[in-house]
Amino acid sequence: MKQTSKHIIKVSNLSIGYTSKKNVSTIASNLNINLSSGNMVCLLGKNGIGKSTLLRTLTKVQPALSGEIFINNIKLEVLANNELAKIVSLVLTERLPDSSLTVFELVALGRQPFTNWIGYLTNEDMEIIQSAFEKTNTKHLMNSKCYELSDGQLQKVLIARALAQNTPIIVLDEPTAHLDLHHTINTFSLLKNLASEFNKTIIISTHEANLAMQLADELWLMSPSKFISGKTDDLIAENELNQLFDSKLISFNKTLKQFTITDSKLF
Ligand SMILES: Nc1ncnc2c1ncn2[C@@H]1O[C@H](COP(=O)(O)OP(=O)(O)OP(=O)(O)O)[C@@H](O)[C@H]1O
């Protein structure tokens, strides 16, 4: 079913969660999103609030409990997986199972939705792969085995694979979970650049709330009481950041645009 809209992602009245034989466990409901392309979004919320569940639902890894999701104006339910793979790439943080794939082979796998059944790479595929290595500054790792990479290197290589997939939307679940401050900022800057320079729509779940404040065009905020999406500056102006954490411990400082400790006398 088609619905014409300028939004690359449109979500209406979505409920997310898990169903088993015995019961339905709703993790969050009444989720509404209108996202335009070329934006970097940070999805924020406490541990266990449902960020991964939402990202998995938006990428069709698991079904929605109810509500509607449109990607590029197409209802997610009717998008075949190989068509979805041409629109959305997903970057997860889990370490890869030990395999003897080289970095080049892993990144080249990003072309799978576009190659024929024997996976023959055309000149155009090779150019896209080269460009993915260049944008992520990982060309020097091309011949390494994946199991030889550090967490930070692997993270960049996984982003390179998503770039090789050349989708307008890239979804990343906690991409900087194992990285130091330098590599965290480096990864966020790369993702921001992909959005602003190359018009990619980047959706990142993260616990780097203060970095998100500085870099995200949009925020999706998950708290037990509600889900809210919108432009970072609008949400700051509307005092929406205060609901994210326990206010006895963490407050949002509007002037600094940062989360700070509420009462330093606590320590
Ligand atoms: N396969 C599953 N079946 C049932 N419940 C699940 C399943 N996976 C996750 N959950 C539950 O869904 C809730 C949300 O989990 P989710 O992983 O989406 O949170 P999160 O916000 O990504 O957390 P974190 O920041 O700790 O990674 C949790 O209560 C979790 O226990």
The ligand as an ORCA input file, in Angstrom:
! r2SCAN-3c Opt
* xyz 0 1
  N      13.288    -11.695     22.804
  C      12.672    -11.063     23.820
  N      11.545    -11.563     24.363
  C      10.914    -10.935     25.377
  N      11.343     -9.759     25.908
  C      12.455     -9.223     25.395
  C      13.189     -9.826     24.334
  N      14.253     -9.053     24.031
  C      14.188     -7.996     24.879
  N      13.115     -8.096     25.693
  C      12.702     -7.129     26.739
  O      12.303     -5.923     26.101
  C      12.674     -4.810     26.911
  C      13.418     -3.806     26.049
  O      14.670     -4.370     25.664
  P      15.630     -3.640     24.633
  O      16.795     -4.535     24.391
  O      14.820     -3.206     23.476
  O      16.048     -2.357     25.481
  P      17.190     -1.281     25.185
  O      16.568      0.053     25.447
  O      17.795     -1.496     23.857
  O      18.209     -1.621     26.341
  P      19.801     -1.369     26.474
  O      20.021      0.114     26.503
  O      20.116     -2.003     27.804
  O      20.470     -2.053     25.307
  C      13.465     -5.357     28.092
  O      12.614     -5.428     29.198
  C      13.870     -6.749     27.646
  O      13.955     -7.620     28.725
*
